[in-house]
Amino acid sequence: MNIPKTERLFYADEQRILKTIQAKKSKELEEQIKYHYFIIFGASGIALTYLATIIKIGFLVFIFGTLAVFAYAFIVFMPYQFYKERKRIKTFLDELNSFINKGTVNTHLIKAKRIALAKEYEDEGDLFIIEYENDKVIYLWDYDYNLKKKFPCLDFEIYEDRFFKLLGRQIYPLSKPIIPVLIDKKAKWNYMCKVGASAHLETENISFDKLIADYNSYI
């Protein structure tokens, strides 16, 4: 994306969201290792092994023996899974804390002229085509459907990728929602199959009107 970035201080609602995420992840980190699980599974494995050795009925021996194997497998393999998950949470928290301590975020400010929307046809997500300057558009894919409440709007900011991954939100709206130009969703799908799909946040020098007409011509 070739739109310049600007650095600004957090808005109050962004700070609240970051603090909420920080508290939630910190709690996850504290509760991540449950030592009593190992005691329970260890005791269960011993008990099941004992039952498998004293019971003479074949299928019960098989059942108790299998359950004992699963109990021991938990003790052997789960510490590494806990370690990986703990490392992932710590990495996330380190990145989050660096943003909170810095108190600023980089964004791309967009003052759009027009916006078109092609809704999802299969499972490809909604596509927004945004005219941000004359004969210049940016493609914005909404894969997770988190833009529906306040978007599209003409004035908004696009978060830098690092911040987006922490917050789970791609944009910050700065104006009221508008009604977009609509592209037929099947036409969009046919266009993608024949011409190809533009990448998320890809920019292109092209007439907005011509592009919308090209999409709709594939209906």
N, C-alpha and C positions, 0 to 999 in steps of 0.2 A: 504494500500500500504506500503510495507516494504522497500522501497528505501529511503535512508537517505536524509534529507533536508539540504540545505545550505542557509544561509542568505547573500544577496548581495544588493548593492545600485541599485537604479532604473537606467535603461538605459534612454537616452534622449527621445526616442520616447514614452516610458512608461510615463514619466513625462508630456509630452505634452498631451497625451490622458487623464491622470488623471485630469489635469487642465481644459481640455475641458469639461469633465464630471462634474467637480465641478461647472463650470460656468453655465452649462445647468441646473443642479439640483437647484442651488441657484436661478436662474431665475424662475424656476417652483415653488419654495417655495414662492417667492415674489408675484407671480401671482396666487397663488393657490386659495385664497379666493376673489371672485368677489362680493363685497357688492352690486353693482348695480343690480346684478341678483335678489337679494331679494326684492329690490325696484320694479323692473319690475314685478316680479311674484306676489308681494303683491298687487300692483295696478291692475294687471290683474285679480286677484282673487276677489277684491272688485267690479270691473266693471262687471265681469261675474255674480257675485252674484246679483248685481242690475238688470242686464238684465233678469236674470232668474225669478226675482220677479215681473217684470212689464209686461213681455211678457206672453200672455195667450195661445199661441200655444204649445200644449203638447210636441211634439218632440223637439222643440227649447228650452223649459224649461229644458228638459233632457240633451240636448247637452251642454247648457251654465252651467248648474249645475255640470255636470261631469267635464267640463274644470276647473271650479272654484275649485272643490275638488282637482284636480291635481295640480293646482297652490298653494293651501294651503299646500298640501302634500310636495311639494318641499321646502317650507319655514320651515316645521316642521322637515323633515327627512334629508335634504341635509347638514345642519350644521355638523351633526355627520359624514357623509361621507367625508366632507371636512376635519374634524378633523382627521379622520383615515388616509386619504391620506397625510395630512400635517405631521402627526407623522411618517408615513412611509418614507417620503422624508427626514425628519430631522434625523431619524435613519441611513439612507443610507449616508447622508452627514457627520454625526459624524464618521462613520466607514471610509469613504473616507478621511476625514481630518486627522484622526489618522495615516493613511498610508502616506499621503503627508508630515505630520510633522515628521514622523519617517524617511522617505526617504529610507526604505529598504523593501525587500520582501523575503519570504522564497520560495524556489523552489526545485524541485527534478530534478537533472541533469541526462539526459539520453544520453548515447552514444551507439546507437543501432547497432546491427550487420545486422539484416534484418527486414523488415516490410512487413506484408501481409495485404491486403485490401479485405474485403467482403462488397460489396455495398448493399445499402438498397433494400430489396425485397418487403416488405409491407410498414410499416411506423415505423420500428424499428430503423432506422438510420444506418449510415455506421459504420462498425467495423474494427478497426485496431488492428492487433496482432503484437506486437513488441518484438523481441528477443533482450534483453538488456544485457544478459550474456549467456554463454553456458547453454542450457537446462533450461533457465528462460525466461518467457514471461510476458508481461503486456498487458491487454486488455484496449483499449481506444475507447470509443463510441463517435461518432460525431452526436449528436441528432439535432443540430441546423445548421449544414452545414457551420460552420465558420472556418473549417480547410482546405478548398479546395485550397486556393491560394498558400500557402507555405508549405503544408504538404501533404504527408509524407516526412520527412527528417531524416537523421540518428542522428544528434546532435540537441537536443532541451531541453527545460526546461518545466516542468509541474508546474504550479502555485499552491500555497496553496489554499484551498477551499475558504477562506474568500476573498482573492484577486480576484479569478476567478469570484465570484459573483458580485464584483464591476466592473470589467473590461469587463466581458462578453466574455473573451477569456481563453481557457484552457491551451494553450501552447505558448512558445516563441521559434520560430525556430532559430537555430544557424548555420545551414548549408544549402546547396542548396537542392531543392526538388529532390527526386529520383522516379523511377518507381517501385512500390511495386509488390510483389508476389500477384497474383490475386486468390481469392477464389470465386468459383461460388456462386452467390448470392442466388440462389434457394437452393443449397446445404447447405449454411449457415442457411437458414430458416428451412429446414428439420432437420438439426443438432440441432438447438435450440428447435424445437418441440419434438424431441426424447430424447436428452441428457440434454437440459437446456441451458440457456444463462449465460455467465459469466458476472459478475458485472463490471460496469465502474471503471477503475483503479485497478481492481483485478489483483494480480500477481499469477503465478503458476509455479511450477517446472516441466517442461515437455519439451520433444524434440520439437523444432520448426517444423522440417520436419515431424515428426509423427503427430503433431497436425494439420498441414495443410492437410496432407493426410487423416486424420480422417474426417475433415470437408468436403473435396471434395468427400469422399466416399458416402456421403448421396445425391448425385445428382440423 
